[in-house]
Amino acid sequence: MAEPALKDETRETSPSERAPNRARYEDDFYAWLIQQADLLRARRFEDLDLEHVAEELEGLSKSEFNRLRSTLRVLVMHMLKWDQQPEHRTPNWIFSIREQRRRYMRILADNPGLKPRRDEALGTAYPDARDWAADETHLSPDEFPPECPYAWDDILERPFDFDSVKT
């Protein structure tokens, strides 16, 4: 009769091997998230799926940066349209500018660590805002400045009033 194979003590086991009843990251992301949170709260660090937890945390940071960039893209796009086509101004553009400003402030209030990256977010959002403004106005992107023409004071505080809207 063959002898039973000895367990390789040098091989590291994964959390799913140590606890087979646990959800696997690849099979049930929702259940995996809940279980990882429970393990953290219980301070059962040895059972955590550390590689995937780290991956998801990095993904969350990227997601928050992308929210900031998306907000700036919409905000600047409406400002470009406002400046380029005063004859087509609508109250909706003002409403959108106000809403995007509020979103910007909430994002930075919730994530103050993003403030040092706001220039980067604006720099990467501007080409999309420019293209989007060109599409919506049926103008060439060349009709808009190649670089963002707005200082932060303009982006966040410049007044837009209903008296400028053509009715």
Secondary structure, DSSP 8 states (H G I E B T S, - for coil): --------TTS---HHHH-TTS--TTT-HHHHHHHHHHHHHTT-GGGS-HHHHHHHHHHHHHHHHHHHHHHHHHHHHHHHHHHH-GGG--HHHHHHHHHHHHHHHHHHHH-GGGGGGHHHHHHHHHHHHHHHHHHHHT--GGGS-SS----HHHHHH----GGGS--
